[in-house]
Amino acid sequence: MNTKLSVNINKIATLRNSRGGNVPDLLKVAEDCERFGAQGITVHPRPDERHIRYKDVTDLKPLLTTEFNIEGNPKEQKFVDLVLQVKPHQVTLVPDATGQLTSDHGWDTVVNKAYLKDTIAMFNSAGIRTSIFVDPDIRMVEGAKDVGTNRIELYTEMYAKQFPVNPQQACKPYVEAAKRASGLGIGINAGHDLSLQNLRYFVEHVEGVLEVSIGHALIADALYFGLENTIQLYLRQLSQPKS
């Protein structure tokens, strides 16, 4: 089974908000992403609504025909209320600080065990699949099992930074983390700074990746290649046979 591509449309919202009005039309772009082959749509609303607005999330839900993934920090009550109202297919819990530019680390699943366990149980009881952002650290993966999450999302910035220098070394901790997660019965997602340059290598070498969430690089590539062609290029990276 090929790894699914979920397109993060935050950058579309950033562009819209920079000018006011409704250009580009976020809802139409999301529908177009699906029409062009994306198997999911990801949004990450933040308290300052600097890109995705809370209303965008509620507006998107009835339009989407693929998987809807909402990312965010559950320590924000407004985020929790939004997720429980919208009931997406998946909620991805990210330990962002207020005002943080972008996600830059995973959960400490040991220190936050009690909190995560309660939060995940709440979302699971509402019928929402949970995924939690984690670094490629065996101890954090084992902690993810203890808190009851359905999946983990491996935070791939470190991989992306090291990839141009030494792909094998960059991938090694992710290979080991994924192997441990699979052994524990945890599903595996991945995301952050994955691109046309490094995506294929990652999914070829990290076993069992169910879904990648890609936004910044994909939208930047679309400026050159067009959105439809870019989505097809990413899907091709995910469907290539192993070399």
C-alpha positions in Angstrom: 0.0 0.0 0.0 1.4 3.4 -1.0 1.9 6.1 1.6 -1.0 8.7 1.4 -0.4 12.4 0.7 -2.2 14.9 2.9 -1.7 18.5 1.6 -1.3 21.1 4.3 -3.0 24.2 3.0 -1.8 26.7 5.7 0.3 28.6 3.2 -2.7 29.2 1.0 -4.4 30.8 4.0 -1.3 32.9 4.7 -1.4 34.3 1.1 -5.1 35.0 1.4 -4.8 36.8 4.7 -1.9 38.9 3.5 -4.1 40.8 1.2 -7.6 40.5 2.8 -10.6 39.3 0.9 -10.8 35.7 -0.4 -8.1 35.3 -3.0 -6.9 32.6 -3.2 -10.1 30.8 -2.2 -9.0 28.4 0.4 -12.1 26.1 0.1 -11.7 25.8 -3.7 -8.0 25.1 -3.4 -8.7 22.3 -0.9 -11.3 20.8 -3.3 -8.9 21.2 -6.2 -6.1 19.4 -4.2 -8.5 16.5 -3.7 -9.4 16.6 -7.4 -5.8 16.6 -8.4 -5.1 13.4 -6.4 -4.4 14.4 -2.8 -5.7 11.7 -0.4 -6.1 14.1 2.5 -6.2 17.8 3.6 -4.3 19.1 6.7 -4.8 22.3 8.5 -3.1 23.7 11.6 -5.1 26.5 13.1 -3.2 28.6 15.7 -4.7 31.0 18.3 -3.7 34.1 16.4 -5.3 32.8 13.2 -2.4 34.1 11.2 -3.2 31.5 8.5 -6.0 29.0 9.0 -8.9 30.6 10.7 -11.2 28.6 13.0 -14.1 29.3 10.6 -12.0 27.8 7.7 -12.0 24.5 9.6 -15.8 24.4 10.0 -16.3 25.5 6.4 -14.0 22.8 5.1 -15.5 19.8 6.8 -18.7 19.4 4.7 -16.8 20.0 1.4 -14.0 17.4 1.8 -14.2 13.9 0.4 -10.8 12.6 1.6 -9.3 12.4 5.0 -9.4 15.6 7.1 -6.5 16.1 9.5 -6.5 18.9 12.0 -3.2 19.7 13.8 -2.7 21.8 16.9 -1.9 22.2 20.5 -4.7 20.6 22.7 -3.6 22.9 25.6 -5.6 25.6 23.8 -9.2 25.0 24.8 -10.5 26.7 21.7 -8.6 24.1 19.6 -10.1 21.2 21.6 -13.6 22.6 21.2 -13.1 23.0 17.5 -11.9 19.4 17.0 -14.8 18.0 19.0 -17.3 20.1 17.0 -15.8 19.3 13.5 -14.9 15.6 14.3 -12.2 15.2 11.6 -10.9 11.8 10.6 -7.7 12.6 12.5 -6.4 15.0 15.1 -2.6 15.5 15.3 -1.5 16.8 18.6 1.5 19.2 18.4 3.3 20.8 21.4 3.5 24.3 20.0 4.0 27.3 22.2 1.7 30.3 21.7 3.1 32.5 18.9 5.5 29.8 17.7 6.5 30.3 14.0 6.3 26.6 13.1 6.4 23.3 14.9 10.0 22.5 16.0 9.8 19.5 18.3 7.8 16.5 19.4 6.1 15.6 22.6 8.0 14.3 25.6 5.6 11.4 26.0 7.1 10.4 29.3 6.8 13.7 31.1 3.4 14.4 29.6 2.1 10.9 30.0 -0.9 11.6 32.2 -2.0 14.7 30.2 -1.7 13.0 26.8 -3.4 9.8 28.0 -6.5 11.8 29.1 -6.5 14.0 26.0 -6.2 11.1 23.6 -8.9 9.2 25.4 -11.2 12.2 25.0 -10.7 12.4 21.3 -10.8 8.7 20.8 -14.1 8.5 22.6 -15.5 11.0 20.1 -14.5 8.7 17.3 -11.5 10.7 16.2 -8.2 9.0 15.3 -5.3 10.5 17.2 -1.7 11.1 16.1 0.9 12.8 18.2 4.0 14.6 17.0 7.2 12.9 18.2 10.9 13.0 17.6 12.6 9.9 16.3 13.5 8.8 19.8 12.8 5.2 20.9 11.9 6.3 24.4 9.4 8.8 23.1 7.9 6.1 20.8 7.5 3.7 23.6 5.9 6.5 25.7 3.5 7.0 22.8 2.3 3.5 23.3 1.6 4.1 26.9 -0.6 7.1 26.3 -2.8 5.2 23.9 -2.4 7.1 20.7 -3.4 5.5 17.4 -0.5 6.9 15.5 2.6 9.0 15.8 3.8 11.6 13.3 7.6 11.5 13.1 8.9 15.1 13.1 11.2 15.1 10.0 13.0 18.5 10.1 16.3 16.8 11.3 16.1 14.3 8.5 15.5 17.1 5.9 18.5 19.1 7.2 20.9 16.2 7.2 19.7 14.6 4.0 21.8 16.6 1.5 25.0 15.6 3.5 24.3 12.0 4.3 20.9 10.5 3.5 21.6 7.2 5.1 22.7 8.7 8.4 19.8 11.2 8.3 17.3 8.4 7.9 18.7 6.0 10.5 16.9 7.2 13.6 13.6 7.3 11.7 14.1 3.7 10.5 14.7 2.6 14.1 11.8 4.7 15.5 9.4 3.4 12.9 10.4 -0.2 13.5 9.8 0.2 17.2 6.4 1.9 16.5 5.3 -0.9 14.2 6.3 -3.5 16.8 4.2 -1.8 19.3 1.2 -1.6 17.0 1.3 2.2 16.5 0.6 3.6 13.0 3.2 5.9 11.5 2.8 9.3 9.8 5.6 11.8 9.0 5.9 15.4 8.3 7.9 18.7 8.3 10.2 19.8 5.5 9.6 16.8 3.4 10.1 17.7 -0.3 10.5 16.4 -3.8 14.2 16.1 -3.1 14.0 13.9 0.0 10.6 12.3 0.1 11.1 9.2 -2.0 14.3 8.2 -0.1 12.4 8.6 3.2 9.5 6.4 2.3 11.7 3.8 0.7 13.8 3.4 3.8 11.3 4.0 6.7 9.0 1.1 6.7 5.3 1.4 7.3 4.7 5.2 6.8 0.9 5.5 6.3 0.7 9.2 5.6 2.9 12.2 5.0 1.6 15.8 5.6 3.3 18.3 3.3 2.6 22.0 3.0 5.4 24.5 2.7 7.5 22.8 0.1 4.6 21.6 -2.0 3.0 25.0 -2.2 6.4 26.6 -3.1 6.9 24.0 -5.8 3.4 24.8 -7.1 4.6 28.3 -7.9 6.9 26.8 -10.6 5.1 23.6 -11.6 1.4 24.4 -11.0 -0.7 22.9 -8.2 -2.1 19.9 -10.2 1.3 18.9 -11.6 3.0 19.4 -8.2 0.6 17.1 -6.5 1.1 14.5 -9.2 4.9 14.8 -8.7 4.6 14.2 -5.0 2.3 11.2 -5.5 4.8 9.8 -8.0 7.5 10.0 -5.3 5.2 8.0 -3.0 4.3 5.4 -5.5 7.7 4.6 -6.9 8.8 1.0 -6.5 11.7 0.5 -4.1 15.1 0.6 -5.8 
